[in-house]
Amino acid sequence: MSAVWSAACATVKRRKVQTAVIGLVVLCSTTTVLLALALLSAASAPFDRAFGRQHGAHAVAAFDRTRVSDTQLARTAGRPGVQAAAGPYPQATVDVPAQWLWVPSGPLTVVGRSDPAGTVDRIRLLEGRWATGPGEIVVDWPGNGTPGPDKLGTKLTVRGAPAFTVVGFATSMSKSAGAWVAPEQMAALNPSSVQMLYRFTKSSTDRQIRDGLSEVTAGLPPGSLTTTQSYLTLKRAFSAVADTYLPFMTVFGVLGLLVSALIVGNVVSGVVVSGYRHIGVLKALGFTPNQVVTIHLTMVSVPAVAGCVVGTLVGDVLSRPILRDAFSGIETGSASIGVGPWVYAVCLLGMPALVVLAALAPALRAHRLSAARAISAGNAPRTGRGLRIQRGLGGTRLPRAVSLGLGQPFARPGRTLMTLAAIVLGVTTVTLTTGLTSTMVAFGKHGQGNGATRVNVEAGRPGIGQQAPKLSDRQVEARLRSLPGADLVTARALTTVRLAGYTQTAFADFYRGDTEMYDSEIVKGHWPHGPGEAAAAPAFLNQHGLAVGDRITLYLNGRQARVTLVGELVEGHARAVESTWETLAELDPDLRAIEYTVELADGADAEAYGRAVKASDPGLYVLPGDATNTTTTTVVGFSAVFTVLLTVVAALGVFNTVLLNTRERRRDLGMLKSIGMTPRQVTVMTVTSVAGLGAVGGLLGIPLGIAAHRLLVDHVGVVAFPESMKDVWHAPELVPLALAGVAIAVLGALIPARSAARLTIAKVLHNE
């Protein structure tokens, strides 16, 4: 075995260029694959782990206590398909009149539980203690970490009940409530429903959850089940933004794997062909065919392992900003966002294994060669390969260097096809990235309407330490319209509402004024303008099983409003619905706006307008300008990184091909130089040998990139791109893309071409 290792190490040292190519290719591919797998892992594993630790409820169900008794509900725990159940717990919905810490005004679901433990939905206490006495409450904390002990002891005021003292903060992965009190305190809240928490034996699909609930309610009075919530909805909301990035990362990861396998196979095939004599010598010295194969596999394994380790480290560093952006602003509960160990194991073990498999087929070619045949075969291609095509090209009026270069690929058709495939994938990547960049840039501008400058003004809220405006709601709007530079003004009120048939509350935005400025945010239907109209984002529609044209009922302060979904937004919060001021009047006519958006006239000074706003009322706060769309920045940035990586990898494949070709044709180059071919003509001939492949690769890669772009933008669940954002391909953009393949080929061929041009006749003949 020591002899095999020594021979393999000698081969690695002798073939430094091929070793470096394999290492760089594997490094780039590992980085790409790790990013895709890291996002896939973080999109599901953290939620599943936290949900499992808390024995989360597969279904949270609320029942009308006037229709069903606690005894009847307790018996549902023994129904077929129920793995475990908890409850019944009294449940009430109270109204928070004004923003309190992170809780907006609107309904808050309060449940009476004696302790946070239980067989289902074990609530994790983050700060303080559990509520046991009169007037005590534990509030749900939606984010990471803890709110801090300084928030304990604060007062939470609700309508129609005494103020509560916050004694603890907790989190539930089931989102079964917004707050908890001792069961004895529920009488003061007039609970109208009872909560049951279920875990089913089968719960992997929405249909299985529905079947489980149907089995549970089979023996109960009709109409007793009022609202339900599936954990699958929570899981989809948890990973909604991550799922946006996942298709992009997956496509680039697959492209990286394909290019890596092609180039490794091409490298090993070239090593075998160009090393016939070396293989023959090894066999003549007593190496068995299996040992010869082992030498070649070891030759690729050494740089593959090194490249894989470095690529894993680079991918780990790059994955952190992606995960930070993908899970920012969402309710993570007790889930700890991170990458599972299996991701690193797959990359560190799987990538070298893939390299060995890619190298196995050409390495087996060395296994079959006998010593005599290998030694006599030499290095040159077999006579007759591509001669007919080369003679045909020689009869054209093309310069001799060009005709000779165009004929070279036909001498090694297998190597040529693998090189062409690498170029095609490189052009596909460039085309895909170009389309994604155009789409995402348009997406980042979609909320800017006609491009006019907008100023967002917030009405001060004493609940978060701000001074309240002196002017009334309508007076504020009128004042903003009267200030110099204002063109259009809209007011927005925010509250939480309950949706009929759903346990978890939703955010509701209500608009009045010049709402036509938001027409550009609609991808299907129209922006709500009249009473009873609403719009929502794709994530909201998908998670609630709704579509444009459906009707939903909103509940607030004991009132209800029936609204029709008349529009689908390009994007938006998964728990938010947009409606009109007329709809708000049905629910809470006293609620005032918290934010005003002012679209300025052409040429108006935004800073001067902001100063005028502040001078008009100290309770008005001009918000910073719109931040850069992080999704757009992330997708465009990492698409560019992946494109550079895969383009370099494809160019390395061309580099390897040209290097092998020039080494095999050293005798031919010496003869051509001896009859008068100049170094410049040698360079032209060598570059031309792959430039034709680059042109063909460009023509094949463009339609593949366009198809991949359309496939991606059509399957992003949280964004509904309008056709104007998808239609990014026009003739002027396709011309440089058609030359991308030539650019990749020339980039890879230039260095070995110049090396071949510098070969002297004496050196070639001396080697012969």
Secondary structure, DSSP 8 states (H G I E B T S, - for coil): -HHHHHHHHHHHHHTHHHHHHHHHHHHHHHHHHHHHHHHHHHHHHHHHHHHHHTT--SEEEEEETTTS-HHHHHHGGGSTTEEEEEEEEEEEEEEE-S-BTTB-SEEEEEEE-S-S-SSS---EEEEE----STTEEEEE--SSS---GGGTT-EE--TTS--EEEEEEEE-TT---SEEE-GGGGGGG---EEEEEEEES--SSHHHHHHHHHHHTTTS-TT-EEEEEEHHHHHHHHTHHHHHHHHHHHHHHHHHHHHHHHHHHHHHHHHHHHTHHHHHHHHHTT--HHHHHHHHHHHHHHHHHHHHHHHHHHHHHHHHHHHHHHTTTS--TT------HHHHHIIIIIHHHHHHHHHHHHHHHHHH--HHHHHHH-SS--TTTTHHHHHHHHTSSS-HHHHHHHHGGGGSHHHHHHHHHHHHHHHHHHHHHHHHHHHHHHHHTGGGTTS--EEEEEE--GGGT----SS-HHHHHHHHHHSTTEEEEEEEEEEEEEETTBSS-EEEEEEEE-GGGGGGGEEEE----STTEEEE-HHHHHHHT--TT-EEEEEETTEEEEEEEEEEESS--TTEEEEEHHHHHHH-TT---SEEEEEE-TT--HHHHHHHHHHH-TTEEE-------HHHHHHHHHHHHHHHHHHHHHHHHHHHHHHHHHHHTHHHHHHHHHTT--HHHHHHHHHHHHHHHHHHHHHHHHHHHHHHHHHHHTT-TT----HHHH----HHHHHHHHTHHHHHHHHHHHHHHHHHHT--HHHHHHH-
